[in-house]
Amino acid sequence: MNRLRRNLNPNRQAQAALLFLLGATVLHTGLTDLHLRYVKGGLRPLLLLCGAVLVVTATATVWYEWRGVSRKRDRDGGGSGDGDGGESGSGSGGGERDHDQGHHEPRISWLLALPVLALILVAPPALGAYSATHTGTALQKPFGFPELPAGGTLHLGVGEYAARAVYDDGRDLRDRPIEITGFVALDPSGTPYLVRVSLNCCAADGQPVKIALTGEVPPVLQPDAWLEVSGTYSPRRTKDPVNDGPVPYFEVTSAKPVPTPDDPYDEVWNG
């Protein structure tokens, strides 16, 4: 039984293999758009660095372990032909067993396999309508408002429109055609919102910013569907039913479905 328990404990080689798999998976995540499901795009360099460190650590562990075994073989090689072969062999075997047992680590080390399996087998969707309807708007007053381009249609993010509409009274939005892209969320009363989730660091701290839609809103809206809405500024306001935060309205003149963007999160106007 004790031998079985020891065999269940990962040795250095097993730990190195787990570290290598974890590092390779992190590198794969960072080199593809998959990392945008977990962290802000600006954190990609740090993610790649972490993956590289894990791979190098795993490689170094294997190399040091191999070198230690090679040196032990060199030391024990000279005594293999002694007359006391039985005792020497017994002592050597005991030493090897002690050596192997000394390199076995607690079974909890197998938990290193969990993030590997999670990254390989589970690709979580981006935060969407369910999170938005159960979390209050995170809209906060920004430090300032950059100048908008003169003339033509304004292409604004949900957070930027909401901040300008609420905290600047739509001063630079009036009488301007505006286009905004976001996903649809419906509150319990059926009020349609256009939403974008903002990140401070990663998806775990994602918070929604919402715009209430009015005007020529499509009669059938599917939660989590991405829309590009065209319209104009509306001075109308409402309160978020979750936290009573300010939610501006947008006067829709037309709307069309669009594909989910590669980066579904809004990193700019997050307060």
Helices and strands as residue ranges (DSSP letters): H 2-8, H 12-31, G 33-37, G 41-43, H 44-77, H 85-102, G 107-112, H 113-121, H 129-134, E 154-156, H 158-167, E 178-186, E 192-198, G 203-205, E 207-215, E 226-239, E 246-257, E 265-266
